[in-house]
Amino acid sequence: MEYTVKGPNFARHNLSVITSKNDRLFTFNAQAPITLWEQDAEGLRAAARSFALTSSRIDTTGFPARL
């Protein structure tokens, strides 16, 4: 998901990837100021494309069983 967020003193371009596995939600979020998006976009999109859950043995030590 790609979107922009604007406030009175800022404007940021955001990129998010969301997935779930074994009843857990995982997110990848990257952002850059609007003024830097053009120079950062390719690298941030490549990072988002690489986001993957690769193991069924996800270490959830320290996380509650349910929220």
DRENKE-365768 format. One record per atom (N, C-alpha, C, CB): atom name; residue number from 1; residue in three letters; z, x, y. Coordinates in nm, 2 decimals, always signed. Glycine has a CB too. Layout:
<nodes>
NODE name resi resn     zz     xx     yy
NODE   CA  NUM  ALA      Z      X      Y
...
</nodes>
This chain:
<nodes>
NODE name resi resn     zz     xx     yy
NODE    N    1  MET  +0.00  +0.09  -0.11
NODE   CA    1  MET  +0.00  +0.00  +0.00
NODE    C    1  MET  +0.00  +0.09  +0.12
NODE   CB    1  MET  +0.12  -0.10  +0.00
NODE    N    2  GLU  -0.08  +0.06  +0.22
NODE   CA    2  GLU  -0.10  +0.14  +0.34
NODE    C    2  GLU  -0.07  +0.05  +0.46
NODE   CB    2  GLU  -0.23  +0.21  +0.35
NODE    N    3  TYR  +0.01  +0.09  +0.55
NODE   CA    3  TYR  +0.04  +0.01  +0.67
NODE    C    3  TYR  +0.09  +0.09  +0.78
NODE   CB    3  TYR  +0.15  -0.10  +0.63
NODE    N    4  THR  +0.10  +0.03  +0.90
NODE   CA    4  THR  +0.15  +0.10  +1.02
NODE    C    4  THR  +0.28  +0.02  +1.06
NODE   CB    4  THR  +0.05  +0.10  +1.13
NODE    N    5  VAL  +0.37  +0.10  +1.12
NODE   CA    5  VAL  +0.49  +0.04  +1.18
NODE    C    5  VAL  +0.50  +0.09  +1.32
NODE   CB    5  VAL  +0.62  +0.09  +1.09
NODE    N    6  LYS  +0.52  +0.00  +1.41
NODE   CA    6  LYS  +0.52  +0.03  +1.55
NODE    C    6  LYS  +0.65  -0.02  +1.61
NODE   CB    6  LYS  +0.40  -0.02  +1.63
NODE    N    7  GLY  +0.71  +0.06  +1.69
NODE   CA    7  GLY  +0.83  +0.02  +1.77
NODE    C    7  GLY  +0.82  +0.06  +1.91
NODE   CB    7  GLY  +0.96  +0.09  +1.71
NODE    N    8  PRO  +0.92  +0.04  +1.99
NODE   CA    8  PRO  +0.90  +0.06  +2.13
NODE    C    8  PRO  +0.88  +0.21  +2.16
NODE   CB    8  PRO  +1.03  +0.02  +2.21
NODE    N    9  ASN  +0.93  +0.30  +2.08
NODE   CA    9  ASN  +0.92  +0.44  +2.10
NODE    C    9  ASN  +0.85  +0.52  +1.99
NODE   CB    9  ASN  +1.06  +0.50  +2.12
NODE    N   10  PHE  +0.79  +0.45  +1.90
NODE   CA   10  PHE  +0.72  +0.52  +1.78
NODE    C   10  PHE  +0.61  +0.44  +1.73
NODE   CB   10  PHE  +0.83  +0.56  +1.68
NODE    N   11  ALA  +0.52  +0.51  +1.66
NODE   CA   11  ALA  +0.41  +0.44  +1.58
NODE    C   11  ALA  +0.39  +0.53  +1.46
NODE   CB   11  ALA  +0.28  +0.42  +1.66
NODE    N   12  ARG  +0.40  +0.48  +1.34
NODE   CA   12  ARG  +0.39  +0.56  +1.22
NODE    C   12  ARG  +0.29  +0.49  +1.12
NODE   CB   12  ARG  +0.53  +0.58  +1.15
NODE    N   13  HIS  +0.22  +0.58  +1.05
NODE   CA   13  HIS  +0.13  +0.53  +0.94
NODE    C   13  HIS  +0.21  +0.56  +0.81
NODE   CB   13  HIS  -0.01  +0.60  +0.95
NODE    N   14  ASN  +0.22  +0.46  +0.73
NODE   CA   14  ASN  +0.29  +0.47  +0.60
NODE    C   14  ASN  +0.20  +0.44  +0.48
NODE   CB   14  ASN  +0.41  +0.37  +0.60
NODE    N   15  LEU  +0.24  +0.51  +0.37
NODE   CA   15  LEU  +0.17  +0.49  +0.25
NODE    C   15  LEU  +0.28  +0.48  +0.14
NODE   CB   15  LEU  +0.07  +0.62  +0.22
NODE    N   16  SER  +0.27  +0.37  +0.06
NODE   CA   16  SER  +0.37  +0.35  -0.05
NODE    C   16  SER  +0.30  +0.32  -0.18
NODE   CB   16  SER  +0.46  +0.23  +0.00
NODE    N   17  VAL  +0.37  +0.37  -0.29
NODE   CA   17  VAL  +0.33  +0.33  -0.42
NODE    C   17  VAL  +0.45  +0.28  -0.49
NODE   CB   17  VAL  +0.27  +0.46  -0.50
NODE    N   18  ILE  +0.44  +0.17  -0.56
NODE   CA   18  ILE  +0.55  +0.10  -0.62
NODE    C   18  ILE  +0.52  +0.07  -0.76
NODE   CB   18  ILE  +0.59  -0.03  -0.54
NODE    N   19  THR  +0.61  +0.10  -0.85
NODE   CA   19  THR  +0.59  +0.07  -0.99
NODE    C   19  THR  +0.73  +0.05  -1.06
NODE   CB   19  THR  +0.52  +0.19  -1.07
NODE    N   20  SER  +0.73  +0.00  -1.18
NODE   CA   20  SER  +0.85  -0.02  -1.25
NODE    C   20  SER  +0.84  +0.02  -1.40
NODE   CB   20  SER  +0.90  -0.17  -1.24
NODE    N   21  LYS  +0.95  +0.05  -1.46
NODE   CA   21  LYS  +0.95  +0.09  -1.60
NODE    C   21  LYS  +1.10  +0.07  -1.65
NODE   CB   21  LYS  +0.91  +0.24  -1.62
NODE    N   22  ASN  +1.11  +0.01  -1.77
NODE   CA   22  ASN  +1.24  -0.01  -1.83
NODE    C   22  ASN  +1.34  -0.07  -1.73
NODE   CB   22  ASN  +1.30  +0.13  -1.88
NODE    N   23  ASP  +1.29  -0.18  -1.66
NODE   CA   23  ASP  +1.38  -0.26  -1.57
NODE    C   23  ASP  +1.42  -0.17  -1.45
NODE   CB   23  ASP  +1.50  -0.31  -1.64
NODE    N   24  ARG  +1.35  -0.07  -1.42
NODE   CA   24  ARG  +1.39  +0.01  -1.30
NODE    C   24  ARG  +1.27  +0.01  -1.20
NODE   CB   24  ARG  +1.42  +0.16  -1.34
NODE    N   25  LEU  +1.29  +0.01  -1.08
NODE   CA   25  LEU  +1.19  +0.01  -0.97
NODE    C   25  LEU  +1.18  +0.15  -0.92
NODE   CB   25  LEU  +1.22  -0.09  -0.86
NODE    N   26  PHE  +1.06  +0.21  -0.91
NODE   CA   26  PHE  +1.04  +0.34  -0.85
NODE    C   26  PHE  +0.94  +0.33  -0.73
NODE   CB   26  PHE  +0.99  +0.44  -0.96
NODE    N   27  THR  +0.97  +0.40  -0.63
NODE   CA   27  THR  +0.88  +0.40  -0.51
NODE    C   27  THR  +0.85  +0.54  -0.47
NODE   CB   27  THR  +0.95  +0.32  -0.40
NODE    N   28  PHE  +0.73  +0.56  -0.41
NODE   CA   28  PHE  +0.69  +0.68  -0.34
NODE    C   28  PHE  +0.65  +0.63  -0.20
NODE   CB   28  PHE  +0.57  +0.75  -0.42
NODE    N   29  ASN  +0.71  +0.70  -0.10
NODE   CA   29  ASN  +0.68  +0.66  +0.04
NODE    C   29  ASN  +0.65  +0.79  +0.11
NODE   CB   29  ASN  +0.80  +0.59  +0.10
NODE    N   30  ALA  +0.54  +0.78  +0.19
NODE   CA   30  ALA  +0.50  +0.89  +0.27
NODE    C   30  ALA  +0.47  +0.84  +0.41
NODE   CB   30  ALA  +0.38  +0.98  +0.21
NODE    N   31  GLN  +0.50  +0.91  +0.51
NODE   CA   31  GLN  +0.46  +0.86  +0.65
NODE    C   31  GLN  +0.43  +0.98  +0.74
NODE   CB   31  GLN  +0.58  +0.78  +0.70
NODE    N   32  ALA  +0.36  +0.94  +0.84
NODE   CA   32  ALA  +0.32  +1.04  +0.95
NODE    C   32  ALA  +0.31  +0.97  +1.08
NODE   CB   32  ALA  +0.19  +1.12  +0.91
NODE    N   33  PRO  +0.34  +1.04  +1.19
NODE   CA   33  PRO  +0.31  +0.97  +1.32
NODE    C   33  PRO  +0.17  +0.94  +1.33
NODE   CB   33  PRO  +0.36  +1.07  +1.44
NODE    N   34  ILE  +0.14  +0.83  +1.39
NODE   CA   34  ILE  +0.00  +0.78  +1.41
NODE    C   34  ILE  -0.09  +0.90  +1.46
NODE   CB   34  ILE  -0.01  +0.66  +1.50
NODE    N   35  THR  -0.03  +0.98  +1.55
NODE   CA   35  THR  -0.11  +1.08  +1.62
NODE    C   35  THR  -0.15  +1.20  +1.52
NODE   CB   35  THR  -0.03  +1.14  +1.73
NODE    N   36  LEU  -0.08  +1.21  +1.41
NODE   CA   36  LEU  -0.10  +1.31  +1.31
NODE    C   36  LEU  -0.17  +1.26  +1.18
NODE   CB   36  LEU  +0.03  +1.38  +1.27
NODE    N   37  TRP  -0.19  +1.12  +1.17
NODE   CA   37  TRP  -0.24  +1.07  +1.05
NODE    C   37  TRP  -0.37  +1.12  +1.01
NODE   CB   37  TRP  -0.25  +0.92  +1.07
NODE    N   38  GLU  -0.46  +1.14  +1.09
NODE   CA   38  GLU  -0.60  +1.19  +1.06
NODE    C   38  GLU  -0.59  +1.33  +0.99
NODE   CB   38  GLU  -0.69  +1.20  +1.18
NODE    N   39  GLN  -0.50  +1.41  +1.04
NODE   CA   39  GLN  -0.49  +1.55  +0.98
NODE    C   39  GLN  -0.41  +1.54  +0.85
NODE   CB   39  GLN  -0.43  +1.64  +1.08
NODE    N   40  ASP  -0.31  +1.45  +0.83
NODE   CA   40  ASP  -0.23  +1.45  +0.72
NODE    C   40  ASP  -0.27  +1.35  +0.61
NODE   CB   40  ASP  -0.09  +1.41  +0.76
NODE    N   41  ALA  -0.36  +1.26  +0.64
NODE   CA   41  ALA  -0.40  +1.15  +0.55
NODE    C   41  ALA  -0.44  +1.20  +0.41
NODE   CB   41  ALA  -0.51  +1.07  +0.61
NODE    N   42  GLU  -0.53  +1.30  +0.41
NODE   CA   42  GLU  -0.59  +1.34  +0.28
NODE    C   42  GLU  -0.48  +1.39  +0.19
NODE   CB   42  GLU  -0.69  +1.45  +0.30
NODE    N   43  GLY  -0.39  +1.48  +0.24
NODE   CA   43  GLY  -0.28  +1.53  +0.16
NODE    C   43  GLY  -0.18  +1.43  +0.11
NODE   CB   43  GLY  -0.21  +1.64  +0.23
NODE    N   44  LEU  -0.15  +1.33  +0.20
NODE   CA   44  LEU  -0.06  +1.23  +0.16
NODE    C   44  LEU  -0.12  +1.13  +0.06
NODE   CB   44  LEU  -0.01  +1.15  +0.29
NODE    N   45  ARG  -0.24  +1.10  +0.08
NODE   CA   45  ARG  -0.31  +1.01  -0.02
NODE    C   45  ARG  -0.32  +1.08  -0.16
NODE   CB   45  ARG  -0.45  +0.98  +0.03
NODE    N   46  ALA  -0.34  +1.21  -0.16
NODE   CA   46  ALA  -0.35  +1.29  -0.29
NODE    C   46  ALA  -0.21  +1.29  -0.35
NODE   CB   46  ALA  -0.39  +1.44  -0.26
NODE    N   47  ALA  -0.10  +1.30  -0.27
NODE   CA   47  ALA  +0.03  +1.30  -0.33
NODE    C   47  ALA  +0.06  +1.16  -0.38
NODE   CB   47  ALA  +0.14  +1.33  -0.22
NODE    N   48  ALA  +0.02  +1.05  -0.31
NODE   CA   48  ALA  +0.04  +0.92  -0.36
NODE    C   48  ALA  -0.04  +0.89  -0.49
NODE   CB   48  ALA  -0.01  +0.81  -0.26
NODE    N   49  ARG  -0.16  +0.94  -0.50
NODE   CA   49  ARG  -0.24  +0.93  -0.63
NODE    C   49  ARG  -0.17  +1.00  -0.74
NODE   CB   49  ARG  -0.38  +0.98  -0.61
NODE    N   50  SER  -0.10  +1.10  -0.72
NODE   CA   50  SER  -0.04  +1.18  -0.83
NODE    C   50  SER  +0.09  +1.12  -0.87
NODE   CB   50  SER  -0.01  +1.32  -0.78
NODE    N   51  PHE  +0.14  +1.02  -0.80
NODE   CA   51  PHE  +0.27  +0.96  -0.84
NODE    C   51  PHE  +0.26  +0.89  -0.97
NODE   CB   51  PHE  +0.32  +0.87  -0.73
NODE    N   52  ALA  +0.33  +0.93  -1.07
NODE   CA   52  ALA  +0.32  +0.86  -1.20
NODE    C   52  ALA  +0.45  +0.88  -1.28
NODE   CB   52  ALA  +0.20  +0.92  -1.29
NODE    N   53  LEU  +0.49  +0.78  -1.36
NODE   CA   53  LEU  +0.60  +0.80  -1.45
NODE    C   53  LEU  +0.55  +0.85  -1.58
NODE   CB   53  LEU  +0.68  +0.66  -1.46
NODE    N   54  THR  +0.59  +0.97  -1.62
NODE   CA   54  THR  +0.53  +1.03  -1.73
NODE    C   54  THR  +0.62  +1.04  -1.86
NODE   CB   54  THR  +0.50  +1.17  -1.69
NODE    N   55  SER  +0.75  +0.99  -1.85
NODE   CA   55  SER  +0.83  +1.00  -1.96
NODE    C   55  SER  +0.91  +0.87  -1.98
NODE   CB   55  SER  +0.94  +1.11  -1.94
NODE    N   56  SER  +0.92  +0.83  -2.11
NODE   CA   56  SER  +1.00  +0.71  -2.14
NODE    C   56  SER  +1.15  +0.74  -2.14
NODE   CB   56  SER  +0.96  +0.65  -2.27
NODE    N   57  ARG  +1.18  +0.87  -2.12
NODE   CA   57  ARG  +1.32  +0.91  -2.12
NODE    C   57  ARG  +1.36  +0.95  -1.97
NODE   CB   57  ARG  +1.34  +1.04  -2.21
NODE    N   58  ILE  +1.36  +0.85  -1.89
NODE   CA   58  ILE  +1.40  +0.86  -1.75
NODE    C   58  ILE  +1.55  +0.88  -1.74
NODE   CB   58  ILE  +1.35  +0.74  -1.67
NODE    N   59  ASP  +1.59  +0.99  -1.68
NODE   CA   59  ASP  +1.74  +1.02  -1.66
NODE    C   59  ASP  +1.79  +0.93  -1.55
NODE   CB   59  ASP  +1.76  +1.17  -1.63
NODE    N   60  THR  +1.88  +0.83  -1.59
NODE   CA   60  THR  +1.93  +0.74  -1.49
NODE    C   60  THR  +2.08  +0.77  -1.47
NODE   CB   60  THR  +1.92  +0.60  -1.54
NODE    N   61  THR  +2.12  +0.89  -1.50
NODE   CA   61  THR  +2.26  +0.93  -1.48
NODE    C   61  THR  +2.30  +0.91  -1.34
NODE   CB   61  THR  +2.28  +1.08  -1.52
NODE    N   62  GLY  +2.41  +0.84  -1.32
NODE   CA   62  GLY  +2.46  +0.81  -1.18
NODE    C   62  GLY  +2.41  +0.68  -1.12
NODE   CB   62  GLY  +2.42  +0.92  -1.09
NODE    N   63  PHE  +2.31  +0.62  -1.19
NODE   CA   63  PHE  +2.26  +0.49  -1.14
NODE    C   63  PHE  +2.33  +0.38  -1.21
NODE   CB   63  PHE  +2.11  +0.48  -1.16
NODE    N   64  PRO  +2.36  +0.27  -1.14
NODE   CA   64  PRO  +2.43  +0.15  -1.21
NODE    C   64  PRO  +2.33  +0.09  -1.31
NODE   CB   64  PRO  +2.47  +0.05  -1.11
NODE    N   65  ALA  +2.39  +0.03  -1.42
NODE   CA   65  ALA  +2.31  -0.04  -1.52
NODE    C   65  ALA  +2.23  -0.15  -1.46
NODE   CB   65  ALA  +2.40  -0.09  -1.64
NODE    N   66  ARG  +2.29  -0.22  -1.37
NODE   CA   66  ARG  +2.23  -0.34  -1.30
NODE    C   66  ARG  +2.29  -0.34  -1.16
NODE   CB   66  ARG  +2.26  -0.47  -1.37
NODE    N   67  LEU  +2.20  -0.38  -1.06
NODE   CA   67  LEU  +2.25  -0.40  -0.93
NODE    C   67  LEU  +2.30  -0.54  -0.90
NODE   CB   67  LEU  +2.14  -0.36  -0.83
</nodes>
